[in-house]
Amino acid sequence: MLVTGEANKNVLLSARNIQKVTVATPVALNTHDLLNTDTLLLSEDGLKSLEQLYTPAE
């Protein structure tokens, strides 16, 4: 599974050529997908978006 910061048409088109690869944004992630994947690859902006999404506001 590849997690990107935002939907990218080129990444989606490239990833569909690779077997068993899915592309998601942090907003679209769910527990089921995370638990059923063998490898999780996060882009830099994907990690930043994930941190912003799940870090409590102070």
N, CA, C and O atoms as a GROMACS GRO file, in nm:
protein
  232
    1MET      N    1   0.084  -0.117   0.000
    1MET     CA    2   0.000   0.000   0.000
    1MET      C    3   0.089   0.123   0.000
    1MET      O    4   0.186   0.131   0.076
    2LEU      N    5   0.055   0.216  -0.084
    2LEU     CA    6   0.126   0.343  -0.096
    2LEU      C    7   0.034   0.454  -0.050
    2LEU      O    8  -0.078   0.467  -0.101
    3VAL      N    9   0.080   0.534   0.047
    3VAL     CA   10   0.000   0.644   0.099
    3VAL      C   11   0.065   0.775   0.055
    3VAL      O   12   0.181   0.802   0.086
    4THR      N   13  -0.010   0.854  -0.019
    4THR     CA   14   0.039   0.984  -0.067
    4THR      C   15  -0.038   1.096   0.002
    4THR      O   16  -0.147   1.073   0.055
    5GLY      N   17   0.017   1.215   0.000
    5GLY     CA   18  -0.047   1.328   0.066
    5GLY      C   19  -0.176   1.369   0.000
    5GLY      O   20  -0.271   1.409   0.069
    6GLU      N   21  -0.182   1.361  -0.130
    6GLU     CA   22  -0.303   1.397  -0.204
    6GLU      C   23  -0.312   1.307  -0.326
    6GLU      O   24  -0.212   1.247  -0.367
    7ALA      N   25  -0.428   1.299  -0.384
    7ALA     CA   26  -0.447   1.216  -0.502
    7ALA      C   27  -0.361   1.268  -0.617
    7ALA      O   28  -0.362   1.387  -0.647
    8ASN      N   29  -0.287   1.178  -0.679
    8ASN     CA   30  -0.199   1.213  -0.789
    8ASN      C   31  -0.229   1.119  -0.905
    8ASN      O   32  -0.209   0.998  -0.894
    9LYS      N   33  -0.276   1.174  -1.013
    9LYS     CA   34  -0.317   1.092  -1.128
    9LYS      C   35  -0.203   1.005  -1.180
    9LYS      O   36  -0.225   0.888  -1.212
   10ASN      N   37  -0.082   1.059  -1.188
   10ASN     CA   38   0.032   0.983  -1.240
   10ASN      C   39   0.068   0.865  -1.150
   10ASN      O   40   0.101   0.757  -1.198
   11VAL      N   41   0.061   0.885  -1.018
   11VAL     CA   42   0.090   0.776  -0.924
   11VAL      C   43  -0.016   0.668  -0.938
   11VAL      O   44   0.017   0.549  -0.940
   12LEU      N   45  -0.141   0.707  -0.946
   12LEU     CA   46  -0.250   0.609  -0.962
   12LEU      C   47  -0.234   0.528  -1.089
   12LEU      O   48  -0.251   0.406  -1.088
   13LEU      N   49  -0.203   0.596  -1.199
   13LEU     CA   50  -0.186   0.526  -1.327
   13LEU      C   51  -0.065   0.433  -1.324
   13LEU      O   52  -0.069   0.324  -1.382
   14SER      N   53   0.042   0.474  -1.260
   14SER     CA   54   0.162   0.390  -1.251
   14SER      C   55   0.141   0.270  -1.159
   14SER      O   56   0.184   0.159  -1.191
   15ALA      N   57   0.075   0.292  -1.046
   15ALA     CA   58   0.056   0.185  -0.948
   15ALA      C   59  -0.037   0.076  -0.998
   15ALA      O   60  -0.026  -0.039  -0.957
   16ARG      N   61  -0.128   0.110  -1.085
   16ARG     CA   62  -0.220   0.006  -1.132
   16ARG      C   63  -0.150  -0.097  -1.221
   16ARG      O   64  -0.207  -0.203  -1.249
   17ASN      N   65  -0.028  -0.068  -1.264
   17ASN     CA   66   0.049  -0.163  -1.343
   17ASN      C   67   0.125  -0.264  -1.257
   17ASN      O   68   0.186  -0.357  -1.309
   18ILE      N   69   0.122  -0.246  -1.126
   18ILE     CA   70   0.193  -0.333  -1.034
   18ILE      C   71   0.091  -0.415  -0.956
   18ILE      O   72  -0.002  -0.360  -0.897
   19GLN      N   73   0.110  -0.547  -0.956
   19GLN     CA   74   0.016  -0.635  -0.888
   19GLN      C   75   0.015  -0.608  -0.738
   19GLN      O   76   0.119  -0.580  -0.679
   20LYS      N   77  -0.101  -0.616  -0.678
   20LYS     CA   78  -0.122  -0.606  -0.534
   20LYS      C   79  -0.082  -0.472  -0.474
   20LYS      O   80  -0.060  -0.464  -0.353
   21VAL      N   81  -0.073  -0.367  -0.553
   21VAL     CA   82  -0.042  -0.234  -0.502
   21VAL      C   83  -0.169  -0.151  -0.501
   21VAL      O   84  -0.242  -0.145  -0.601
   22THR      N   85  -0.194  -0.088  -0.388
   22THR     CA   86  -0.306   0.005  -0.377
   22THR      C   87  -0.252   0.142  -0.336
   22THR      O   88  -0.150   0.151  -0.267
   23VAL      N   89  -0.319   0.244  -0.376
   23VAL     CA   90  -0.279   0.382  -0.344
   23VAL      C   91  -0.392   0.445  -0.266
   23VAL      O   92  -0.509   0.432  -0.301
   24ALA      N   93  -0.355   0.515  -0.158
   24ALA     CA   94  -0.457   0.581  -0.076
   24ALA      C   95  -0.404   0.713  -0.024
   24ALA      O   96  -0.283   0.736  -0.019
   25THR      N   97  -0.494   0.799   0.015
   25THR     CA   98  -0.458   0.923   0.084
   25THR      C   99  -0.486   0.901   0.233
   25THR      O  100  -0.562   0.811   0.268
   26PRO      N  101  -0.427   0.981   0.321
   26PRO     CA  102  -0.451   0.963   0.464
   26PRO      C  103  -0.599   0.969   0.503
   26PRO      O  104  -0.641   0.899   0.595
   27VAL      N  105  -0.676   1.049   0.434
   27VAL     CA  106  -0.819   1.060   0.465
   27VAL      C  107  -0.892   0.930   0.431
   27VAL      O  108  -0.990   0.895   0.496
   28ALA      N  109  -0.845   0.859   0.329
   28ALA     CA  110  -0.912   0.738   0.283
   28ALA      C  111  -0.863   0.611   0.353
   28ALA      O  112  -0.918   0.503   0.330
   29LEU      N  113  -0.761   0.621   0.438
   29LEU     CA  114  -0.710   0.503   0.507
   29LEU      C  115  -0.812   0.449   0.606
   29LEU      O  116  -0.887   0.524   0.667
   30ASN      N  117  -0.812   0.318   0.619
   30ASN     CA  118  -0.896   0.257   0.722
   30ASN      C  119  -0.820   0.142   0.787
   30ASN      O  120  -0.721   0.093   0.732
   31THR      N  121  -0.865   0.102   0.902
   31THR     CA  122  -0.796   0.001   0.980
   31THR      C  123  -0.786  -0.132   0.906
   31THR      O  124  -0.683  -0.198   0.910
   32HIS      N  125  -0.890  -0.170   0.839
   32HIS     CA  126  -0.892  -0.297   0.766
   32HIS      C  127  -0.780  -0.302   0.661
   32HIS      O  128  -0.707  -0.400   0.652
   33ASP      N  129  -0.767  -0.197   0.583
   33ASP     CA  130  -0.663  -0.193   0.480
   33ASP      C  131  -0.524  -0.197   0.542
   33ASP      O  132  -0.435  -0.265   0.491
   34LEU      N  133  -0.504  -0.124   0.650
   34LEU     CA  134  -0.373  -0.121   0.714
   34LEU      C  135  -0.334  -0.257   0.774
   34LEU      O  136  -0.218  -0.296   0.766
   35LEU      N  137  -0.430  -0.327   0.832
   35LEU     CA  138  -0.401  -0.457   0.892
   35LEU      C  139  -0.381  -0.566   0.788
   35LEU      O  140  -0.314  -0.666   0.815
   36ASN      N  141  -0.437  -0.549   0.670
   36ASN     CA  142  -0.428  -0.653   0.567
   36ASN      C  143  -0.321  -0.626   0.462
   36ASN      O  144  -0.320  -0.691   0.358
   37THR      N  145  -0.232  -0.531   0.487
   37THR     CA  146  -0.125  -0.506   0.393
   37THR      C  147   0.006  -0.558   0.449
   37THR      O  148   0.030  -0.551   0.569
   38ASP      N  149   0.091  -0.610   0.361
   38ASP     CA  150   0.221  -0.660   0.405
   38ASP      C  151   0.323  -0.547   0.414
   38ASP      O  152   0.410  -0.549   0.502
   39THR      N  153   0.313  -0.450   0.326
   39THR     CA  154   0.409  -0.340   0.321
   39THR      C  155   0.334  -0.208   0.311
   39THR      O  156   0.240  -0.194   0.232
   40LEU      N  157   0.378  -0.112   0.391
   40LEU     CA  158   0.318   0.021   0.389
   40LEU      C  159   0.427   0.120   0.352
   40LEU      O  160   0.530   0.128   0.420
   41LEU      N  161   0.405   0.194   0.246
   41LEU     CA  162   0.501   0.292   0.198
   41LEU      C  163   0.434   0.429   0.203
   41LEU      O  164   0.329   0.451   0.143
   42LEU      N  165   0.498   0.522   0.278
   42LEU     CA  166   0.443   0.657   0.294
   42LEU      C  167   0.534   0.756   0.224
   42LEU      O  168   0.656   0.752   0.239
   43SER      N  169   0.474   0.845   0.147
   43SER     CA  170   0.552   0.954   0.089
   43SER      C  171   0.571   1.059   0.200
   43SER      O  172   0.503   1.054   0.302
   44GLU      N  173   0.664   1.152   0.179
   44GLU     CA  174   0.688   1.255   0.280
   44GLU      C  175   0.562   1.336   0.308
   44GLU      O  176   0.524   1.357   0.423
   45ASP      N  177   0.497   1.379   0.201
   45ASP     CA  178   0.375   1.458   0.221
   45ASP      C  179   0.261   1.372   0.275
   45ASP      O  180   0.172   1.424   0.342
   46GLY      N  181   0.263   1.244   0.246
   46GLY     CA  182   0.164   1.153   0.302
   46GLY      C  183   0.179   1.140   0.452
   46GLY      O  184   0.080   1.137   0.526
   47LEU      N  185   0.304   1.131   0.499
   47LEU     CA  186   0.330   1.122   0.642
   47LEU      C  187   0.291   1.252   0.712
   47LEU      O  188   0.231   1.249   0.820
   48LYS      N  189   0.325   1.365   0.652
   48LYS     CA  190   0.289   1.495   0.711
   48LYS      C  191   0.137   1.509   0.720
   48LYS      O  192   0.085   1.557   0.821
   49SER      N  193   0.067   1.469   0.616
   49SER     CA  194  -0.080   1.477   0.617
   49SER      C  195  -0.140   1.385   0.723
   49SER      O  196  -0.237   1.420   0.790
   50LEU      N  197  -0.081   1.268   0.737
   50LEU     CA  198  -0.127   1.172   0.837
   50LEU      C  199  -0.105   1.227   0.978
   50LEU      O  200  -0.192   1.214   1.064
   51GLU      N  201   0.010   1.288   1.002
   51GLU     CA  202   0.039   1.347   1.132
   51GLU      C  203  -0.060   1.460   1.162
   51GLU      O  204  -0.111   1.469   1.274
   52GLN      N  205  -0.086   1.546   1.065
   52GLN     CA  206  -0.178   1.657   1.086
   52GLN      C  207  -0.320   1.606   1.113
   52GLN      O  208  -0.394   1.664   1.193
   53LEU      N  209  -0.356   1.500   1.046
   53LEU     CA  210  -0.492   1.446   1.060
   53LEU      C  211  -0.516   1.386   1.198
   53LEU      O  212  -0.625   1.400   1.253
   54TYR      N  213  -0.414   1.318   1.255
   54TYR     CA  214  -0.434   1.244   1.379
   54TYR      C  215  -0.365   1.305   1.502
   54TYR      O  216  -0.368   1.244   1.609
   55THR      N  217  -0.302   1.422   1.488
   55THR     CA  218  -0.244   1.488   1.604
   55THR      C  219  -0.350   1.578   1.666
   55THR      O  220  -0.409   1.662   1.598
   56PRO      N  221  -0.374   1.561   1.796
   56PRO     CA  222  -0.477   1.646   1.860
   56PRO      C  223  -0.433   1.792   1.863
   56PRO      O  224  -0.315   1.822   1.883
   57ALA      N  225  -0.527   1.880   1.843
   57ALA     CA  226  -0.499   2.024   1.846
   57ALA      C  227  -0.477   2.068   1.990
   57ALA      O  228  -0.544   2.021   2.081
   58GLU      N  229  -0.384   2.156   2.009
   58GLU     CA  230  -0.353   2.204   2.144
   58GLU      C  231  -0.418   2.336   2.171
   58GLU      O  232  -0.403   2.391   2.280
   0.00000   0.00000   0.00000
